[in-house]
Every structure is written in structure tokens, then in C-alpha cells.
Amino acid sequence: MPKEKRFIKTYSQSASAIEVWVDKQTGVNYLYHSAGYSGGLTVLLDKEGKPVITPITSE
């Protein structure tokens, strides 16, 4: 039985390898950026410094 994927990609900007990923269990949004052989991942924050949360819907 295949395990369900926890993260989904919601945005991609291919010119600069920027992606936004959402954790389907918590709704927390993450920004991923890669360049060459390196990359980085960080939580997306709103203007108040709190994590950006996407509402979770049951499928």
C-alpha cells in the first residue's frame, strides 16, 4: 500500500527555481529555492512574523 504524500507543491517559478510547498497535515507553507548544487527551505511568514497557514480540507 503506497504511503500518502505529506507535502504538495502549490507554486513554482521555474526561471529562478522557487517553489512553495504546503504540509497537508499542518497547513504550514514553506519556500524552497535551489541554485546549482545547493538549495534552501524556510517557513513562509506573514507580515506579523507568523507562519502562513493554508486551510486543510478533507478529500
Summary of the structure (lengths in Angstrom):
residues: 59
radius of gyration: 12.9
end to end distance: 18.3
largest distance: 41.6
contacts: 111
relative contact order: 0.22
helix: 5%
strand: 51%
